Amino acid sequence: MAVESRADATWEGDLLSGAGHVTPASGAFPQLPVTWSARSESRESGTSPEELLAAAHAACFSMALSLGLAQSGHAPERLETSARVGFQAGEGVTGVQLSVRGRVPGLDAAGFREAAEAAKQNCPVSKALAGVEITLTEAELL
């Protein structure tokens, strides 16, 4: 049986002067404000769909990499992943940049990079974003 996740959004007003909020059904984080300005002009306050997408991609990629490493006999001790999602008004999501650092006993840098590239291709969020360029900008051992 598939597990379903849900979040709700409320928006009031027009795009430029309106505001809204997003709330995860799980309660994992509190209600977060969203505005057009926070999405397209500055990251000073609130969140954006792209920031939430970056969080989802970083978590999914880390889990996929952990699985792949463990299956190859090199279970990681620690993975630190960052995902950066670009957004351009009028164009949409312009790309995703992933970077990862990890502590993986018994694995060399080339093996880590290879596993990270595989995770980039195979994590479910990467697959959902198949129409967007996803790059692995860094994969290094701690």
Long-range contacts (C-beta under 8 A, 24 or more apart in sequence): 7-52, 9-34, 22-47, 22-52, 39-87, 40-87, 40-89, 48-87, 50-85, 50-86, 50-87, 50-93, 51-85, 53-85, 53-93, 53-125, 53-129, 54-83, 54-84, 54-85, 54-96, 55-83, 56-125, 57-83, 57-85, 57-96, 57-98, 57-123, 57-125, 57-126, 57-129, 58-82, 58-83, 58-98, 60-123, 60-124, 60-125, 60-126, 61-98, 61-100, 61-119, 61-120, 61-123, 61-125, 61-126, 62-100, 63-123, 64-119, 64-122, 64-123, 64-124, 64-126, 65-100, 65-102, 65-115, 65-116, 65-119, 65-123, 67-119, 68-115, 68-118, 68-119, 68-122, 69-102, 69-104, 69-107, 69-115, 72-111, 72-115, 73-106, 74-104, 74-105, 74-106, 74-107, 74-111, 74-115, 75-104, 76-102, 76-103, 76-104, 77-102, 77-103, 77-104, 77-105, 78-102, 78-103, 78-142, 80-142, 93-129, 93-132, 94-132, 94-133, 95-132, 95-133, 95-134, 95-135, 96-129, 96-132, 96-133, 96-134, 96-135, 97-134, 97-135, 97-137, 98-134, 98-135, 98-136, 98-137, 99-136, 99-137, 99-138, 99-139, 100-136, 100-138, 100-139, 100-140, 101-138, 101-139, 101-140, 101-141, 101-142, 102-139, 102-140, 102-141, 102-142, 103-141, 103-142, 104-141, 107-141, 108-141, 109-140, 109-141, 112-139, 112-140, 112-141, 113-139
